């Protein structure tokens, strides 16, 4: 097997592990709480530590299928929850990166939240179209799980939050339904705030400490492939008050090691491709009549 192919396989393996590690890091409840207080209206103004208890159970990370008919777990004819069973039998399926229920401040009302980590903008489709599909699935999959028959007033509010890396600038967009009154002034019964998409764009560089960019700074630090683990942990503790337990520390170390491995593999591939191109051009120049 040639060296370039070996490096490509190694980089692909490191990238898959990096992506999985990124999901596990973002899926830590304290990290999710920081995301929620900066993006979800119901939690704005709250302290992240006060939001953590409102996140129900353990977030489902990379195990709930997106595909219609597979999102819910069934027991006979009854739907009993989100599908987390027999994931090994469903290889190749698209799955939500992270999905979980959270309760509002009243401790009663639930919302459903999905968080996706996207390293690069896809070439084969527009990312917002995928976000719209995901948020639509989060609503449609509630039937017979969160509401039954035609009790549409029991639909839970949903948020699909996308963390998109390698952007030109730091951005934050809230995409939601709007009522344009074209003729007359009727307000139709129902909730316009049921569907919410949050798009978080992260620039390549970690932003400086800034109130408006607190979330961007935290996510950039977490996902950085260049920053050392000790520097990440220092910022997380000092600036965000995140207790660094063994689980988070281990994931941060894994991510940093994977980042270094990816950087080395990309450097090797670039060097080998450049060397191969230079040799080819040199041979052509030497034998050109």
Steps between C-alpha positions, in 0.01 A plus 500: 500500500654836398587756766248761378213252523612392846508862616155560349356200687669608824364854461149368428516283812629791711225726357229246590639476852528880522136538393386244758707669771355842406147362544586352838656828618211716382261241648628566854209651695699804615600579139141452383384735776738772376359452149140520622538823699645670190258367238164397649274786612355303791843466663651840426612683812539179698826367637619184318529311831127565555416362155688172543230344727238588237670274242317170538691173522811451291511664156480244218824535304518353148245223562154635401426450127367796301320285242118490508374189676824442690523799736263346755535179695199270491374228729244311299271767356587751771764772468699521824775753429795599285658206318833404657480124446698273267708782353750246362225361277439841345849585373506771235193680631508875554467574871449813705833605651345591836134504602340548840198634689524805726247649740418869521548709812154393621630144519199374302514603134737298281683591183705273274848609399736368236862619471708429190873553451605573142870534419460633144216615277389200290556507124204286398218697669421827678539458874186699585291255298633218717424700817141552379465125442634423847270745677204366300585145606518613862141619471355214295662230716310629804171351373396213727810564714443851636146555370234258384246493219407861411607671823725738307494755781726262694784531248819593684716790388816383322844652446763377257831670584785474248862567599677566170879526500749654255292808418638835385342679798319431826124506441174407674165464323154410634279368221133457586142544377358846427142613441478745207151652496443567130123566503321589822629472855383160619729315742448126462489281809819304552865538595749651260789417732476120469780477240841656562832466322814654648805529274829572681790587270849468651792686343835324464664701779394480864342841578627716783294529819187696399153495656327462163732215396512304825334194346714519186815522712402197709413286198811612310718410797332160538530410131839653425751266337795724589446599865668293770282303743629689805413835336150379413440380854632825649256710291207269573561520874602866536261665253199268497507335842479156344608232750757285323402149597691193380262444207545849354875498566538169318297619198700825480825302501370260234391789278836673528685179413272438202545860387877457503467173307279659236736795461798266454314287245389804302856636504636166375242483223575856395875435500465175303262653247735795454800269460314282249391804299852645506655173379242470222560856381876447523481186285278674243738796487805273465354302209322782320653521146 
